[in-house]
Amino acid sequence: MHQRLLPLLLPHIDFAHSRVLCLIAGWGAILAEKVMSAKGTEVSLEKEIAALSASLGQKLQALGWQVTTAESCTGGAIAAAITSVAGSSGWFEGAIVSYANRIKRDLLGVDQKDLDEFGAVSEPVVRQMAMGVLNRLDANLSVAVSGIAGPDGGSEEKPVGTVWIAWAHGEGQEPMTIDARRLQLSGSRHEIQARTVVEALKGLLIIVAEHE
């Protein structure tokens, strides 16, 4: 009886087995494609950051300017990008990584009332960060960032990927000028941080280009 049923069952067993294998192979291909896409994005961002950093260094050196950074969500990545360029000691003054609100307040002079009312990821706070680091370090130009890189920490008002950037410039007796912009970025935590670095460097280059 079992021998007679076996030929009838085998085709069904083989079909089911092959179907499972096809599904697994399909999932594997999709996963591999996503991984390759993510790697490609990361490599592309890294190349863009390197190119922007090199260009910024050349222009700062030509102007004889110093730049500094005040960073929260990027954790010093902007400073790392700038100092990855050989000779950066000629145009990079230093940085303050103000991850905690206490550091924003105590080292950068951010008003505690603004931190309480608007939160760390806000225009008033990031403007004060940019101004504070420029005042405390001997530089002509600064950039400050504060954001939510994820994967947690977002809200309906400020979802993951919300980033505020501010650029401050003061040369000689000129009054300080500060520009700020809100970004809504997507991707993994690393991609959001890298895209923030890209935008920060682009903003610095715009200011420098206006003074060439």
C-alpha positions as CSV (number, residue, x, y, z in Angstrom):
1,M,0.0,0.0,0.0
2,H,2.7,2.4,1.0
3,Q,4.7,1.6,-2.2
4,R,1.7,2.3,-4.4
5,L,1.1,5.7,-2.7
6,L,4.7,6.8,-2.7
7,P,4.8,7.7,-6.5
8,L,1.6,9.7,-6.0
9,L,3.0,11.6,-3.0
10,L,6.5,12.3,-4.3
11,P,5.5,14.8,-7.0
12,H,3.5,16.8,-4.5
13,I,6.3,16.7,-2.0
14,D,8.9,17.7,-4.6
15,F,6.6,20.6,-5.8
16,A,6.1,21.9,-2.3
17,H,9.8,21.6,-1.5
18,S,10.8,23.4,-4.7
19,R,8.2,26.1,-4.1
20,V,9.7,26.7,-0.6
21,L,13.2,26.8,-2.1
22,C,12.0,29.3,-4.7
23,L,10.4,31.5,-2.0
24,I,13.6,31.4,0.1
25,A,15.7,32.2,-3.0
26,G,13.4,35.1,-3.8
27,W,13.6,36.5,-0.3
28,G,17.4,36.1,-0.4
29,A,17.6,38.0,-3.7
30,I,15.5,40.8,-2.4
31,L,17.5,41.0,0.8
32,A,20.8,40.9,-1.2
33,E,19.5,43.7,-3.4
34,K,18.6,45.9,-0.5
35,V,22.0,45.3,1.1
36,M,23.8,46.1,-2.1
37,S,21.7,49.2,-2.5
38,A,22.4,50.3,1.0
39,K,26.1,49.7,0.5
40,G,26.0,51.7,-2.7
41,T,24.3,54.6,-1.0
42,E,26.9,54.6,1.8
43,V,29.8,54.5,-0.7
44,S,28.2,57.3,-2.7
45,L,27.7,59.5,0.4
46,E,31.2,58.8,1.6
47,K,32.6,59.9,-1.8
48,E,30.5,63.1,-1.8
49,I,31.6,63.9,1.7
50,A,35.2,63.5,0.7
51,A,34.9,65.7,-2.3
52,L,33.0,68.4,-0.4
53,S,35.6,68.4,2.4
54,A,38.5,68.7,0.0
55,S,36.8,71.6,-1.8
56,L,36.0,73.3,1.4
57,G,39.6,73.0,2.7
58,Q,41.0,74.5,-0.5
59,K,38.6,77.5,-0.3
60,L,39.1,78.1,3.4
61,Q,42.9,78.0,3.0
62,A,42.7,80.5,0.1
63,L,40.7,82.9,2.3
64,G,42.7,82.3,5.4
65,W,39.6,81.3,7.3
66,Q,39.1,79.0,10.3
67,V,36.0,76.8,10.7
68,T,34.5,75.1,13.7
69,T,31.6,72.8,14.4
70,A,29.0,72.3,17.1
71,E,27.4,68.8,16.7
72,S,24.8,66.8,18.3
73,C,23.2,64.1,16.2
74,T,26.3,63.7,14.0
75,G,28.6,63.1,17.0
76,G,31.6,64.8,15.5
77,A,31.2,63.4,11.9
78,I,31.4,66.9,10.3
79,A,34.6,67.6,12.1
80,A,36.0,64.2,11.1
81,A,35.1,64.9,7.5
82,I,36.9,68.3,7.5
83,T,40.0,66.9,9.3
84,S,40.2,63.9,6.9
85,V,41.8,66.4,4.4
86,A,45.6,66.7,4.7
87,G,46.6,70.2,6.0
88,S,43.3,70.7,7.8
89,S,45.1,72.2,10.8
90,G,45.4,75.3,8.6
91,W,41.7,75.9,8.5
92,F,40.0,73.8,11.3
93,E,39.9,75.4,14.7
94,G,38.2,72.7,16.7
95,A,34.7,71.3,17.6
96,I,32.3,70.9,20.5
97,V,30.3,67.7,20.4
98,S,27.3,68.7,22.5
99,Y,25.2,65.5,22.6
100,A,23.6,66.2,25.9
101,N,21.5,69.3,26.5
102,R,23.6,70.1,29.5
103,I,26.6,70.5,27.2
104,K,24.6,72.7,24.8
105,R,23.7,74.9,27.7
106,D,27.0,75.0,29.6
107,L,29.6,75.0,26.8
108,L,27.6,76.7,24.0
109,G,25.5,79.1,25.9
110,V,22.1,77.7,24.7
111,D,19.3,79.1,26.8
112,Q,17.7,76.5,29.0
113,K,14.3,78.1,28.5
114,D,14.6,77.5,24.7
115,L,15.7,73.9,25.3
116,D,12.6,73.4,27.6
117,E,10.2,75.1,25.3
118,F,11.3,74.1,21.8
119,G,13.5,71.1,22.4
120,A,17.1,70.4,21.4
121,V,16.0,69.8,17.7
122,S,14.8,73.3,16.9
123,E,15.8,76.4,15.2
124,P,16.4,78.6,18.3
125,V,18.7,76.0,19.8
126,V,20.7,75.3,16.7
127,R,21.2,79.0,16.0
128,Q,22.5,79.5,19.5
129,M,24.8,76.4,19.1
130,A,26.3,77.9,15.9
131,M,26.7,81.3,17.6
132,G,28.1,79.8,20.8
133,V,30.8,77.7,19.2
134,L,31.9,80.7,17.0
135,N,32.2,82.9,20.0
136,R,34.1,80.4,22.1
137,L,36.6,79.3,19.4
138,D,38.7,81.6,17.3
139,A,37.1,81.0,13.9
140,N,35.4,82.8,11.1
141,L,32.8,80.2,10.2
142,S,30.8,77.6,12.1
143,V,28.1,75.0,11.5
144,A,25.8,73.5,14.1
145,V,23.5,70.5,13.8
146,S,20.9,68.9,16.0
147,G,18.5,66.2,14.9
148,I,16.9,62.8,15.3
149,A,18.9,60.1,13.5
150,G,16.8,57.2,14.8
151,P,15.8,54.5,14.7
152,D,14.0,55.7,17.9
153,G,13.3,59.1,19.4
154,G,10.9,60.5,16.7
155,S,7.5,62.0,17.3
156,E,4.6,63.1,15.2
157,E,5.9,66.7,15.3
158,K,9.5,65.7,14.8
159,P,9.8,62.3,13.1
160,V,13.1,60.4,12.7
161,G,15.2,62.2,10.1
162,T,14.3,65.7,11.4
163,V,17.5,67.8,11.5
164,W,18.1,71.5,12.1
165,I,21.3,73.0,10.7
166,A,22.7,76.5,11.3
167,W,25.7,78.3,9.8
168,A,27.2,81.3,11.5
169,H,29.8,83.7,10.0
170,G,31.7,86.5,11.5
171,E,34.7,88.2,9.9
172,G,36.7,91.0,11.6
173,Q,34.3,93.8,12.7
174,E,31.4,92.4,10.6
175,P,28.3,91.5,12.6
176,M,27.6,87.8,12.9
177,T,25.2,86.4,10.4
178,I,23.3,83.1,11.1
179,D,21.3,81.1,8.6
180,A,19.3,78.0,9.7
181,R,17.3,75.3,7.8
182,R,15.2,72.3,8.7
183,L,15.8,69.0,6.9
184,Q,13.6,65.9,6.7
185,L,16.0,63.1,5.8
186,S,15.3,59.4,5.2
187,G,17.3,56.2,5.5
188,S,19.2,54.3,8.2
189,R,20.7,56.1,11.2
190,H,24.1,56.1,9.4
191,E,22.6,57.5,6.2
192,I,20.8,60.3,8.0
193,Q,24.0,61.2,9.8
194,A,25.9,61.1,6.5
195,R,23.3,63.2,4.7
196,T,23.5,65.7,7.5
197,V,27.2,66.0,7.0
198,V,26.7,66.5,3.3
199,E,24.2,69.3,3.8
200,A,26.4,70.9,6.5
201,L,29.4,71.0,4.2
202,K,27.4,72.3,1.3
203,G,26.1,75.2,3.4
204,L,29.7,76.1,4.5
205,L,30.8,76.1,0.8
206,I,28.0,78.5,-0.1
207,I,29.1,81.0,2.5
208,V,32.7,80.6,1.5
209,A,31.9,81.1,-2.2
210,E,30.2,84.4,-1.4
211,H,33.5,85.7,0.0
212,E,35.9,84.5,-2.6
